[in-house]
């Protein structure tokens, strides 16, 4: 599954990490 996570803070990073571990195609979008 392709997933976009908006925000790379503590919560966003945790969600992205878990989804990637489940073999999902994860993209993270964050402002600098």
C-alpha positions in Angstrom: 0.0 0.0 0.0 1.2 3.5 -0.7 1.0 5.8 2.3 1.8 9.5 2.8 2.5 10.7 6.3 2.2 14.5 6.8 4.6 15.6 9.5 7.8 14.0 10.7 7.6 14.8 14.4 7.5 12.1 17.1 4.1 10.8 16.1 4.6 11.0 12.3 8.0 9.3 12.5 6.6 6.5 14.7 3.7 5.9 12.3 6.0 5.9 9.2 8.4 3.5 10.9 5.6 1.0 11.8 4.0 1.2 8.3 7.4 0.7 6.6 8.1 -2.3 8.8 4.8 -3.8 7.5 6.2 -3.6 3.9 4.2 -0.4 2.9 5.6 2.2 0.5 5.8 5.2 2.8 6.5 8.9 1.9 6.9 11.5 4.6 6.1 15.2 4.0 7.4 17.8 6.5 8.2 21.5 6.4 11.7 22.7 7.2 
